[in-house]
């Protein structure tokens, strides 16, 4: 079975996000002052071959922990869909 | 009304994604060879004040076009949720 994973990796809420803060500032400059609280992270799409949804979930979890996120500064979440 | 937008900005499928390609290679090095086709984009979370869902949608659309994505190289999609 082949699954597609859509993964979000975001800076932890407790941490400052300078990039998000800069973007929030830019919104005001282009007349979008009703937008605030911008936070910028990564979105990762990948495919995984696995015998079951449970196995695919475990592999994506492992990828998130080992490569895709830095758990000191970031949190991750993902959805899996069979393709 | 206050809405939270969750925005994905991804490199267009027609374009190479060197970062994604590097991550796909790294997966093999750490024993996750069942993972492939990695593509890396941005995930942006923001809040918008608007009188209606339609107005919020239009403001987020404008932000995506003007600041958050480069439409020559990237596509975007988002979801809105009242908070």
Backbone of each chain as nested JSON, in Angstrom:
{
  "chains": [
    {"id": "A", "residues": [
      {"number": 1, "name": "UNK", "atoms": {"N": [0.846, -1.191, 0.0], "CA": [0.0, 0.0, 0.0], "C": [0.884, 1.246, 0.0]}},
      {"number": 2, "name": "UNK", "atoms": {"N": [0.362, 2.261, -0.677], "CA": [1.129, 3.503, -0.778], "C": [0.314, 4.613, -0.128]}},
      {"number": 3, "name": "UNK", "atoms": {"N": [0.972, 5.371, 0.724], "CA": [0.298, 6.452, 1.435], "C": [0.982, 7.781, 1.15]}},
      {"number": 4, "name": "UNK", "atoms": {"N": [0.165, 8.829, 1.126], "CA": [0.697, 10.189, 1.048], "C": [0.579, 10.817, 2.431]}},
      {"number": 5, "name": "UNK", "atoms": {"N": [1.668, 11.406, 2.899], "CA": [1.638, 12.106, 4.191], "C": [1.773, 13.6, 3.952]}},
      {"number": 6, "name": "UNK", "atoms": {"N": [0.943, 14.373, 4.651], "CA": [1.029, 15.844, 4.626], "C": [1.427, 16.263, 6.038]}},
      {"number": 7, "name": "UNK", "atoms": {"N": [2.617, 16.813, 6.161], "CA": [3.208, 17.075, 7.48], "C": [3.384, 18.577, 7.684]}},
      {"number": 8, "name": "UNK", "atoms": {"N": [2.961, 19.065, 8.841], "CA": [3.227, 20.463, 9.226], "C": [4.255, 20.479, 10.341]}},
      {"number": 9, "name": "UNK", "atoms": {"N": [5.287, 21.278, 10.173], "CA": [6.289, 21.46, 11.224], "C": [6.279, 22.938, 11.596]}},
      {"number": 10, "name": "UNK", "atoms": {"N": [5.896, 23.248, 12.833], "CA": [5.729, 24.651, 13.236], "C": [6.621, 24.985, 14.429]}},
      {"number": 11, "name": "UNK", "atoms": {"N": [7.058, 26.248, 14.515], "CA": [7.799, 26.659, 15.716], "C": [6.886, 26.523, 16.942]}},
      {"number": 12, "name": "UNK", "atoms": {"N": [7.441, 26.053, 18.046], "CA": [6.644, 25.909, 19.268], "C": [6.037, 27.25, 19.67]}},
      {"number": 13, "name": "UNK", "atoms": {"N": [4.814, 27.206, 20.211], "CA": [4.119, 28.435, 20.589], "C": [4.925, 29.257, 21.599]}},
      {"number": 14, "name": "UNK", "atoms": {"N": [5.697, 28.565, 22.437], "CA": [6.442, 29.268, 23.488], "C": [7.625, 30.053, 22.924]}},
      {"number": 15, "name": "UNK", "atoms": {"N": [7.974, 29.792, 21.657], "CA": [9.164, 30.441, 21.098], "C": [8.786, 31.605, 20.2]}},
      {"number": 16, "name": "UNK", "atoms": {"N": [9.655, 32.59, 20.155], "CA": [9.486, 33.681, 19.201], "C": [9.621, 33.138, 17.782]}},
      {"number": 17, "name": "UNK", "atoms": {"N": [8.973, 33.798, 16.86], "CA": [9.085, 33.412, 15.453], "C": [9.379, 34.685, 14.664]}},
      {"number": 18, "name": "UNK", "atoms": {"N": [10.661, 35.028, 14.534], "CA": [11.016, 36.315, 13.912], "C": [10.489, 36.445, 12.487]}},
      {"number": 19, "name": "UNK", "atoms": {"N": [10.495, 35.331, 11.739], "CA": [10.008, 35.39, 10.356], "C": [8.513, 35.723, 10.35]}},
      {"number": 20, "name": "UNK", "atoms": {"N": [7.768, 35.055, 11.228], "CA": [6.329, 35.34, 11.324], "C": [6.073, 36.781, 11.733]}},
      {"number": 21, "name": "UNK", "atoms": {"N": [6.897, 37.278, 12.651], "CA": [6.727, 38.656, 13.117], "C": [6.978, 39.641, 11.974]}},
      {"number": 22, "name": "UNK", "atoms": {"N": [7.995, 39.367, 11.183], "CA": [8.294, 40.23, 10.035], "C": [7.134, 40.218, 9.037]}},
      {"number": 23, "name": "UNK", "atoms": {"N": [6.56, 39.037, 8.816], "CA": [5.442, 38.953, 7.869], "C": [4.229, 39.71, 8.417]}},
      {"number": 24, "name": "UNK", "atoms": {"N": [3.969, 39.575, 9.726], "CA": [2.861, 40.325, 10.333], "C": [3.046, 41.826, 10.084]}},
      {"number": 25, "name": "UNK", "atoms": {"N": [4.285, 42.308, 10.25], "CA": [4.565, 43.718, 9.991], "C": [4.303, 44.102, 8.55]}},
      {"number": 26, "name": "UNK", "atoms": {"N": [4.701, 43.23, 7.631], "CA": [4.505, 43.518, 6.21], "C": [3.03, 43.6, 5.847]}},
      {"number": 27, "name": "UNK", "atoms": {"N": [2.194, 42.809, 6.523], "CA": [0.755, 42.838, 6.242], "C": [0.225, 44.261, 6.428]}},
      {"number": 28, "name": "UNK", "atoms": {"N": [0.668, 44.903, 7.505], "CA": [0.2, 46.275, 7.772], "C": [0.61, 47.207, 6.631]}},
      {"number": 29, "name": "UNK", "atoms": {"N": [1.812, 47.011, 6.126], "CA": [2.319, 47.896, 5.068], "C": [1.56, 47.759, 3.749]}},
      {"number": 30, "name": "UNK", "atoms": {"N": [0.899, 46.639, 3.525], "CA": [0.17, 46.495, 2.259], "C": [-1.34, 46.56, 2.491]}},
      {"number": 31, "name": "UNK", "atoms": {"N": [-1.744, 47.138, 3.62], "CA": [-3.17, 47.365, 3.835], "C": [-3.933, 46.162, 4.339]}},
      {"number": 32, "name": "UNK", "atoms": {"N": [-3.224, 45.167, 4.845], "CA": [-3.92, 43.994, 5.406], "C": [-3.758, 43.995, 6.924]}},
      {"number": 33, "name": "UNK", "atoms": {"N": [-4.123, 45.128, 7.537], "CA": [-3.903, 45.255, 8.99], "C": [-4.846, 44.378, 9.802]}},
      {"number": 34, "name": "UNK", "atoms": {"N": [-5.845, 43.759, 9.14], "CA": [-6.74, 42.846, 9.872], "C": [-6.105, 41.457, 10.061]}},
      {"number": 35, "name": "UNK", "atoms": {"N": [-4.92, 41.273, 9.524], "CA": [-4.219, 39.983, 9.682], "C": [-3.144, 40.12, 10.754]}},
      {"number": 36, "name": "UNK", "atoms": {"N": [-3.119, 39.204, 11.707], "CA": [-2.05, 39.229, 12.715], "C": [-1.711, 37.818, 13.171]}},
      {"number": 37, "name": "UNK", "atoms": {"N": [-0.75, 37.745, 14.072], "CA": [-0.381, 36.452, 14.657], "C": [0.185, 35.463, 13.649]}},
      {"number": 38, "name": "UNK", "atoms": {"N": [0.918, 35.975, 12.652], "CA": [1.46, 35.073, 11.619], "C": [2.602, 34.231, 12.197]}},
      {"number": 39, "name": "UNK", "atoms": {"N": [2.545, 32.942, 11.954], "CA": [3.673, 32.067, 12.299], "C": [4.019, 31.241, 11.057]}},
      {"number": 40, "name": "UNK", "atoms": {"N": [5.316, 31.088, 10.822], "CA": [5.763, 30.436, 9.59], "C": [6.516, 29.148, 9.926]}},
      {"number": 41, "name": "UNK", "atoms": {"N": [6.089, 28.063, 9.346], "CA": [6.772, 26.787, 9.532], "C": [6.968, 26.101, 8.191]}},
      {"number": 42, "name": "UNK", "atoms": {"N": [7.129, 24.791, 8.231], "CA": [7.352, 24.028, 7.001], "C": [6.171, 23.11, 6.731]}},
      {"number": 43, "name": "UNK", "atoms": {"N": [5.922, 22.905, 5.447], "CA": [4.964, 21.876, 5.055], "C": [5.711, 20.866, 4.199]}},
      {"number": 44, "name": "UNK", "atoms": {"N": [5.591, 19.6, 4.537], "CA": [6.311, 18.546, 3.819], "C": [5.311, 17.516, 3.315]}},
      {"number": 45, "name": "UNK", "atoms": {"N": [5.423, 17.192, 2.037], "CA": [4.593, 16.146, 1.444], "C": [5.519, 14.994, 1.069]}},
      {"number": 46, "name": "UNK", "atoms": {"N": [5.134, 13.787, 1.393], "CA": [5.971, 12.643, 1.013], "C": [5.101, 11.407, 0.827]}},
      {"number": 47, "name": "UNK", "atoms": {"N": [5.694, 10.388, 0.226], "CA": [4.991, 9.132, -0.01], "C": [5.716, 8.02, 0.725]}},
      {"number": 48, "name": "UNK", "atoms": {"N": [4.932, 7.065, 1.225], "CA": [5.546, 5.961, 1.96], "C": [4.873, 4.655, 1.551]}},
      {"number": 49, "name": "UNK", "atoms": {"N": [5.714, 3.633, 1.323], "CA": [5.228, 2.287, 1.016], "C": [5.164, 1.52, 2.321]}},
      {"number": 50, "name": "UNK", "atoms": {"N": [4.009, 0.926, 2.633], "CA": [3.903, 0.179, 3.877], "C": [2.829, -0.88, 3.737]}},
      {"number": 51, "name": "UNK", "atoms": {"N": [2.902, -1.912, 4.597], "CA": [1.954, -3.018, 4.54], "C": [0.612, -2.619, 5.143]}},
      {"number": 52, "name": "UNK", "atoms": {"N": [0.616, -1.593, 5.965], "CA": [-0.628, -1.185, 6.632], "C": [-0.544, 0.297, 6.98]}},
      {"number": 53, "name": "UNK", "atoms": {"N": [-1.699, 0.869, 7.323], "CA": [-1.73, 2.258, 7.748], "C": [-0.905, 2.454, 9.025]}},
      {"number": 54, "name": "UNK", "atoms": {"N": [-0.979, 1.483, 9.932], "CA": [-0.22, 1.572, 11.189], "C": [1.273, 1.639, 10.93]}},
      {"number": 55, "name": "UNK", "atoms": {"N": [1.747, 0.803, 9.99], "CA": [3.178, 0.806, 9.682], "C": [3.573, 2.136, 9.03]}},
      {"number": 56, "name": "UNK", "atoms": {"N": [2.736, 2.641, 8.116], "CA": [3.029, 3.925, 7.465], "C": [3.106, 5.033, 8.51]}},
      {"number": 57, "name": "UNK", "atoms": {"N": [2.165, 5.021, 9.439], "CA": [2.142, 6.017, 10.506], "C": [3.449, 5.985, 11.302]}},
      {"number": 58, "name": "UNK", "atoms": {"N": [3.905, 4.785, 11.635], "CA": [5.139, 4.646, 12.424], "C": [6.35, 5.169, 11.646]}},
      {"number": 59, "name": "UNK", "atoms": {"N": [6.395, 4.913, 10.342], "CA": [7.537, 5.355, 9.531], "C": [7.551, 6.877, 9.4]}},
      {"number": 60, "name": "UNK", "atoms": {"N": [6.377, 7.472, 9.204], "CA": [6.329, 8.934, 9.078], "C": [6.707, 9.579, 10.419]}},
      {"number": 61, "name": "UNK", "atoms": {"N": [6.202, 9.001, 11.5], "CA": [6.564, 9.464, 12.841], "C": [8.095, 9.448, 13.023]}},
      {"number": 62, "name": "UNK", "atoms": {"N": [8.709, 8.36, 12.605], "CA": [10.162, 8.232, 12.724], "C": [10.872, 9.292, 11.877]}},
      {"number": 63, "name": "UNK", "atoms": {"N": [10.378, 9.508, 10.66], "CA": [10.977, 10.532, 9.787], "C": [10.853, 11.909, 10.42]}},
      {"number": 64, "name": "UNK", "atoms": {"N": [9.701, 12.205, 11.014], "CA": [9.494, 13.515, 11.653], "C": [10.49, 13.706, 12.785]}},
      {"number": 65, "name": "UNK", "atoms": {"N": [10.661, 12.661, 13.602], "CA": [11.546, 12.755, 14.773], "C": [13.005, 12.854, 14.361]}},
      {"number": 66, "name": "UNK", "atoms": {"N": [13.411, 12.057, 13.351], "CA": [14.841, 11.945, 13.035], "C": [15.341, 13.025, 12.087]}},
      {"number": 67, "name": "UNK", "atoms": {"N": [14.501, 13.475, 11.16], "CA": [14.996, 14.386, 10.121], "C": [14.176, 15.662, 9.996]}},
      {"number": 68, "name": "UNK", "atoms": {"N": [12.859, 15.53, 10.012], "CA": [12.038, 16.631, 9.51], "C": [11.819, 17.744, 10.532]}},
      {"number": 69, "name": "UNK", "atoms": {"N": [11.922, 17.418, 11.812], "CA": [11.704, 18.469, 12.807], "C": [12.81, 18.454, 13.848]}},
      {"number": 70, "name": "UNK", "atoms": {"N": [12.978, 19.586, 14.486], "CA": [13.877, 19.73, 15.635], "C": [12.963, 19.887, 16.835]}},
      {"number": 71, "name": "UNK", "atoms": {"N": [12.857, 18.834, 17.642], "CA": [11.823, 18.832, 18.672], "C": [12.08, 19.813, 19.815]}},
      {"number": 72, "name": "UNK", "atoms": {"N": [13.269, 20.375, 19.854], "CA": [13.532, 21.413, 20.87], "C": [12.8, 22.696, 20.488]}},
      {"number": 73, "name": "UNK", "atoms": {"N": [12.68, 22.941, 19.2], "CA": [12.125, 24.216, 18.748], "C": [10.827, 24.08, 17.967]}},
      {"number": 74, "name": "UNK", "atoms": {"N": [10.499, 22.862, 17.56], "CA": [9.365, 22.708, 16.645], "C": [8.433, 21.57, 17.083]}},
      {"number": 75, "name": "UNK", "atoms": {"N": [7.178, 21.697, 16.685], "CA": [6.236, 20.582, 16.854], "C": [5.799, 20.14, 15.456]}},
      {"number": 76, "name": "UNK", "atoms": {"N": [5.343, 18.899, 15.35], "CA": [4.877, 18.433, 14.038], "C": [3.523, 17.76, 14.174]}},
      {"number": 77, "name": "UNK", "atoms": {"N": [2.798, 17.734, 13.07], "CA": [1.566, 16.962, 12.999], "C": [1.428, 16.514, 11.553]}},
      {"number": 78, "name": "UNK", "atoms": {"N": [0.708, 15.409, 11.335], "CA": [0.564, 14.976, 9.945], "C": [-0.735, 14.212, 9.734]}},
      {"number": 79, "name": "UNK", "atoms": {"N": [-1.126, 14.152, 8.481], "CA": [-2.249, 13.307, 8.087], "C": [-1.743, 12.309, 7.043]}},
      {"number": 80, "name": "UNK", "atoms": {"N": [-2.354, 11.134, 7.022], "CA": [-1.989, 10.075, 6.08], "C": [-3.197, 9.769, 5.217]}},
      {"number": 81, "name": "UNK", "atoms": {"N": [-2.951, 9.531, 3.946], "CA": [-4.051, 9.211, 3.03], "C": [-3.551, 8.133, 2.07]}},
      {"number": 82, "name": "UNK", "atoms": {"N": [-4.322, 7.071, 1.901], "CA": [-3.9, 6.028, 0.965], "C": [-4.052, 6.542, -0.461]}},
      {"number": 83, "name": "UNK", "atoms": {"N": [-3.068, 6.272, -1.303], "CA": [-3.136, 6.769, -2.689], "C": [-2.979, 5.621, -3.677]}}
    ]},
    {"id": "B", "residues": [
      {"number": 1, "name": "UNK", "atoms": {"N": [-15.816, 38.911, 13.718], "CA": [-15.473, 37.493, 13.762], "C": [-13.974, 37.323, 13.514]}},
      {"number": 2, "name": "UNK", "atoms": {"N": [-13.442, 36.3, 14.188], "CA": [-12.011, 36.052, 14.062], "C": [-11.823, 34.657, 13.468]}},
      {"number": 3, "name": "UNK", "atoms": {"N": [-10.966, 34.586, 12.469], "CA": [-10.731, 33.305, 11.804], "C": [-9.255, 32.946, 11.868]}},
      {"number": 4, "name": "UNK", "atoms": {"N": [-8.991, 31.648, 11.956], "CA": [-7.62, 31.143, 11.845], "C": [-7.465, 30.535, 10.457]}},
      {"number": 5, "name": "UNK", "atoms": {"N": [-6.398, 30.92, 9.764], "CA": [-6.118, 30.327, 8.45], "C": [-4.881, 29.446, 8.552]}},
      {"number": 6, "name": "UNK", "atoms": {"N": [-4.964, 28.278, 7.945], "CA": [-3.816, 27.36, 7.844], "C": [-3.481, 27.261, 6.362]}},
      {"number": 7, "name": "UNK", "atoms": {"N": [-2.314, 27.777, 6.003], "CA": [-1.959, 27.931, 4.584], "C": [-0.768, 27.039, 4.233]}},
      {"number": 8, "name": "UNK", "atoms": {"N": [-0.871, 26.313, 3.137], "CA": [0.269, 25.546, 2.618], "C": [0.761, 26.211, 1.347]}},
      {"number": 9, "name": "UNK", "atoms": {"N": [2.053, 26.458, 1.272], "CA": [2.663, 27.0, 0.053], "C": [3.686, 25.975, -0.424]}},
      {"number": 10, "name": "UNK", "atoms": {"N": [3.445, 25.398, -1.596], "CA": [4.318, 24.306, -2.068], "C": [4.939, 24.658, -3.412]}},
      {"number": 11, "name": "UNK", "atoms": {"N": [6.157, 24.14, -3.669], "CA": [6.736, 24.332, -5.01], "C": [5.841, 23.653, -6.043]}},
      {"number": 12, "name": "UNK", "atoms": {"N": [5.666, 24.288, -7.191], "CA": [4.835, 23.707, -8.252], "C": [5.371, 22.33, -8.649]}},
      {"number": 13, "name": "UNK", "atoms": {"N": [4.45, 21.421, -8.976], "CA": [4.858, 20.059, -9.321], "C": [5.809, 20.028, -10.51]}},
      {"number": 14, "name": "UNK", "atoms": {"N": [5.668, 20.999, -11.402], "CA": [6.494, 21.001, -12.613], "C": [7.94, 21.399, -12.316]}},
      {"number": 15, "name": "UNK", "atoms": {"N": [8.186, 21.936, -11.118], "CA": [9.532, 22.435, -10.812], "C": [10.307, 21.442, -9.947]}},
      {"number": 16, "name": "UNK", "atoms": {"N": [11.613, 21.437, -10.118], "CA": [12.468, 20.653, -9.24], "C": [12.373, 21.216, -7.826]}},
      {"number": 17, "name": "UNK", "atoms": {"N": [12.587, 20.373, -6.846], "CA": [12.614, 20.817, -5.457], "C": [13.882, 20.243, -4.831]}},
      {"number": 18, "name": "UNK", "atoms": {"N": [14.995, 20.991, -4.936], "CA": [16.289, 20.436, -4.491], "C": [16.289, 20.067, -3.006]}},
      {"number": 19, "name": "UNK", "atoms": {"N": [15.572, 20.868, -2.192], "CA": [15.538, 20.566, -0.763], "C": [14.816, 19.23, -0.521]}},
      {"number": 20, "name": "UNK", "atoms": {"N": [13.693, 19.057, -1.216], "CA": [12.962, 17.804, -1.09], "C": [13.791, 16.618, -1.563]}},
      {"number": 21, "name": "UNK", "atoms": {"N": [14.528, 16.83, -2.639], "CA": [15.365, 15.762, -3.176], "C": [16.453, 15.375, -2.177]}},
      {"number": 22, "name": "UNK", "atoms": {"N": [17.04, 16.367, -1.524], "CA": [18.073, 16.099, -0.52], "C": [17.479, 15.315, 0.652]}},
      {"number": 23, "name": "UNK", "atoms": {"N": [16.264, 15.688, 1.06], "CA": [15.628, 14.992, 2.185], "C": [15.306, 13.545, 1.784]}},
      {"number": 24, "name": "UNK", "atoms": {"N": [14.822, 13.348, 0.54], "CA": [14.564, 11.978, 0.076], "C": [15.832, 11.14, 0.176]}},
      {"number": 25, "name": "UNK", "atoms": {"N": [16.964, 11.722, -0.228], "CA": [18.245, 11.013, -0.134], "C": [18.597, 10.675, 1.304]}},
      {"number": 26, "name": "UNK", "atoms": {"N": [18.364, 11.612, 2.21], "CA": [18.688, 11.381, 3.626], "C": [17.851, 10.257, 4.216]}},
      {"number": 27, "name": "UNK", "atoms": {"N": [16.61, 10.124, 3.749], "CA": [15.746, 9.053, 4.261], "C": [16.426, 7.702, 4.069]}},
      {"number": 28, "name": "UNK", "atoms": {"N": [17.027, 7.511, 2.869], "CA": [17.69, 6.23, 2.595], "C": [18.851, 6.011, 3.566]}},
      {"number": 29, "name": "UNK", "atoms": {"N": [19.558, 7.065, 3.887], "CA": [20.719, 6.931, 4.777], "C": [20.354, 6.553, 6.202]}},
      {"number": 30, "name": "UNK", "atoms": {"N": [19.123, 6.829, 6.618], "CA": [18.754, 6.477, 7.998], "C": [17.77, 5.298, 8.015]}},
      {"number": 31, "name": "UNK", "atoms": {"N": [17.758, 4.52, 6.937], "CA": [16.962, 3.291, 6.954], "C": [15.482, 3.487, 6.671]}},
      {"number": 32, "name": "UNK", "atoms": {"N": [15.126, 4.644, 6.122], "CA": [13.71, 4.882, 5.779], "C": [13.551, 4.894, 4.26]}},
      {"number": 33, "name": "UNK", "atoms": {"N": [14.073, 3.824, 3.623], "CA": [14.064, 3.775, 2.154], "C": [12.663, 3.597, 1.588]}},
      {"number": 34, "name": "UNK", "atoms": {"N": [11.657, 3.313, 2.458], "CA": [10.267, 3.205, 1.965], "C": [9.626, 4.572, 1.778]}},
      {"number": 35, "name": "UNK", "atoms": {"N": [10.356, 5.638, 2.119], "CA": [9.828, 6.999, 1.937], "C": [10.444, 7.618, 0.688]}},
      {"number": 36, "name": "UNK", "atoms": {"N": [9.618, 8.181, -0.181], "CA": [10.165, 8.868, -1.346], "C": [9.271, 10.048, -1.753]}},
      {"number": 37, "name": "UNK", "atoms": {"N": [9.671, 10.723, -2.802], "CA": [8.866, 11.826, -3.328], "C": [8.677, 12.977, -2.367]}},
      {"number": 38, "name": "UNK", "atoms": {"N": [9.686, 13.253, -1.545], "CA": [9.547, 14.324, -0.56], "C": [9.572, 15.688, -1.25]}},
      {"number": 39, "name": "UNK", "atoms": {"N": [8.625, 16.539, -0.907], "CA": [8.648, 17.939, -1.361], "C": [8.46, 18.826, -0.141]}},
      {"number": 40, "name": "UNK", "atoms": {"N": [9.224, 19.91, -0.115], "CA": [9.238, 20.771, 1.069], "C": [8.725, 22.15, 0.703]}},
      {"number": 41, "name": "UNK", "atoms": {"N": [7.724, 22.611, 1.431], "CA": [7.196, 23.956, 1.237], "C": [7.057, 24.659, 2.572]}},
      {"number": 42, "name": "UNK", "atoms": {"N": [6.175, 25.641, 2.6], "CA": [5.967, 26.414, 3.828], "C": [4.567, 26.153, 4.377]}},
      {"number": 43, "name": "UNK", "atoms": {"N": [4.463, 26.221, 5.688], "CA": [3.143, 26.217, 6.305], "C": [3.021, 27.505, 7.098]}},
      {"number": 44, "name": "UNK", "atoms": {"N": [1.938, 28.244, 6.875], "CA": [1.751, 29.533, 7.539], "C": [0.426, 29.521, 8.28]}},
      {"number": 45, "name": "UNK", "atoms": {"N": [0.471, 29.908, 9.545], "CA": [-0.749, 30.026, 10.335], "C": [-0.934, 31.509, 10.646]}},
      {"number": 46, "name": "UNK", "atoms": {"N": [-2.148, 32.017, 10.494], "CA": [-2.381, 33.423, 10.82], "C": [-3.834, 33.617, 11.24]}},
      {"number": 47, "name": "UNK", "atoms": {"N": [-4.106, 34.772, 11.796], "CA": [-5.456, 35.113, 12.235], "C": [-5.932, 36.333, 11.476]}},
      {"number": 48, "name": "UNK", "atoms": {"N": [-7.234, 36.364, 11.194], "CA": [-7.772, 37.491, 10.447], "C": [-9.111, 37.896, 11.064]}},
      {"number": 49, "name": "UNK", "atoms": {"N": [-9.283, 39.213, 11.24], "CA": [-10.551, 39.768, 11.713], "C": [-11.375, 40.142, 10.501]}},
      {"number": 50, "name": "UNK", "atoms": {"N": [-12.62, 39.656, 10.442], "CA": [-13.45, 39.979, 9.288], "C": [-14.915, 39.89, 9.674]}},
      {"number": 51, "name": "UNK", "atoms": {"N": [-15.76, 40.577, 8.897], "CA": [-17.192, 40.603, 9.196], "C": [-17.875, 39.301, 8.792]}},
      {"number": 52, "name": "UNK", "atoms": {"N": [-17.255, 38.545, 7.902], "CA": [-17.878, 37.305, 7.429], "C": [-16.78, 36.355, 6.96]}},
      {"number": 53, "name": "UNK", "atoms": {"N": [-17.164, 35.113, 6.783], "CA": [-16.217, 34.119, 6.252], "C": [-15.749, 34.499, 4.847]}},
      {"number": 54, "name": "UNK", "atoms": {"N": [-16.664, 35.025, 4.05], "CA": [-16.306, 35.425, 2.689], "C": [-15.25, 36.511, 2.67]}},
      {"number": 55, "name": "UNK", "atoms": {"N": [-15.412, 37.498, 3.575], "CA": [-14.427, 38.578, 3.642], "C": [-13.074, 38.029, 4.12]}},
      {"number": 56, "name": "UNK", "atoms": {"N": [-13.086, 37.162, 5.12], "CA": [-11.839, 36.569, 5.622], "C": [-11.139, 35.811, 4.5]}},
      {"number": 57, "name": "UNK", "atoms": {"N": [-11.919, 35.04, 3.746], "CA": [-11.378, 34.279, 2.63], "C": [-10.687, 35.198, 1.621]}},
      {"number": 58, "name": "UNK", "atoms": {"N": [-11.34, 36.326, 1.306], "CA": [-10.763, 37.267, 0.332], "C": [-9.464, 37.876, 0.852]}},
      {"number": 59, "name": "UNK", "atoms": {"N": [-9.403, 38.182, 2.16], "CA": [-8.194, 38.79, 2.726], "C": [-7.036, 37.803, 2.737]}},
      {"number": 60, "name": "UNK", "atoms": {"N": [-7.33, 36.555, 3.074], "CA": [-6.26, 35.549, 3.091], "C": [-5.766, 35.292, 1.665]}},
      {"number": 61, "name": "UNK", "atoms": {"N": [-6.7, 35.234, 0.732], "CA": [-6.344, 35.082, -0.692], "C": [-5.389, 36.218, -1.122]}},
      {"number": 62, "name": "UNK", "atoms": {"N": [-5.737, 37.439, -0.731], "CA": [-4.899, 38.596, -1.084], "C": [-3.504, 38.472, -0.453]}},
      {"number": 63, "name": "UNK", "atoms": {"N": [-3.466, 38.05, 0.822], "CA": [-2.173, 37.879, 1.502], "C": [-1.326, 36.814, 0.801]}},
      {"number": 64, "name": "UNK", "atoms": {"N": [-1.965, 35.727, 0.386], "CA": [-1.232, 34.656, -0.309], "C": [-0.634, 35.178, -1.61]}},
      {"number": 65, "name": "UNK", "atoms": {"N": [-1.433, 35.933, -2.364], "CA": [-0.979, 36.438, -3.669], "C": [0.111, 37.482, -3.515]}},
      {"number": 66, "name": "UNK", "atoms": {"N": [-0.053, 38.393, -2.527], "CA": [0.852, 39.548, -2.446], "C": [2.141, 39.274, -1.682]}},
      {"number": 67, "name": "UNK", "atoms": {"N": [2.072, 38.445, -0.658], "CA": [3.244, 38.271, 0.209], "C": [3.679, 36.826, 0.38]}},
      {"number": 68, "name": "UNK", "atoms": {"N": [2.715, 35.936, 0.597], "CA": [3.084, 34.63, 1.146], "C": [3.594, 33.649, 0.097]}},
      {"number": 69, "name": "UNK", "atoms": {"N": [3.211, 33.839, -1.161], "CA": [3.683, 32.894, -2.175], "C": [4.208, 33.643, -3.389]}},
      {"number": 70, "name": "UNK", "atoms": {"N": [5.052, 32.965, -4.111], "CA": [5.547, 33.448, -5.395], "C": [4.878, 32.575, -6.443]}},
      {"number": 71, "name": "UNK", "atoms": {"N": [3.892, 33.146, -7.154], "CA": [3.049, 32.304, -7.997], "C": [3.754, 31.751, -9.234]}},
      {"number": 72, "name": "UNK", "atoms": {"N": [4.93, 32.267, -9.516], "CA": [5.702, 31.687, -10.63], "C": [6.249, 30.318, -10.241]}},
      {"number": 73, "name": "UNK", "atoms": {"N": [6.575, 30.16, -8.97], "CA": [7.235, 28.928, -8.524], "C": [6.413, 28.116, -7.533]}},
      {"number": 74, "name": "UNK", "atoms": {"N": [5.368, 28.712, -6.98], "CA": [4.676, 28.042, -5.876], "C": [3.155, 28.08, -6.067]}},
      {"number": 75, "name": "UNK", "atoms": {"N": [2.493, 27.098, -5.481], "CA": [1.034, 27.132, -5.406], "C": [0.657, 27.19, -3.925]}},
      {"number": 76, "name": "UNK", "atoms": {"N": [-0.538, 27.702, -3.645], "CA": [-0.961, 27.757, -2.243], "C": [-2.367, 27.192, -2.101]}},
      {"number": 77, "name": "UNK", "atoms": {"N": [-2.674, 26.757, -0.893], "CA": [-4.037, 26.363, -0.554], "C": [-4.211, 26.658, 0.929]}},
      {"number": 78, "name": "UNK", "atoms": {"N": [-5.453, 26.894, 1.336], "CA": [-5.645, 27.183, 2.763], "C": [-7.012, 26.734, 3.245]}},
      {"number": 79, "name": "UNK", "atoms": {"N": [-7.124, 26.594, 4.55], "CA": [-8.406, 26.348, 5.194], "C": [-8.634, 27.457, 6.204]}},
      {"number": 80, "name": "UNK", "atoms": {"N": [-9.9, 27.802, 6.415], "CA": [-10.292, 28.847, 7.367], "C": [-11.161, 28.216, 8.438]}},
      {"number": 81, "name": "UNK", "atoms": {"N": [-10.95, 28.656, 9.665], "CA": [-11.751, 28.125, 10.774], "C": [-12.072, 29.282, 11.699]}},
      {"number": 82, "name": "UNK", "atoms": {"N": [-13.332, 29.429, 12.083], "CA": [-13.672, 30.505, 13.01], "C": [-13.152, 30.151, 14.392]}},
      {"number": 83, "name": "UNK", "atoms": {"N": [-12.571, 31.14, 15.089], "CA": [-12.017, 30.851, 16.427], "C": [-12.607, 31.802, 17.462]}}
    ]}
  ]
}
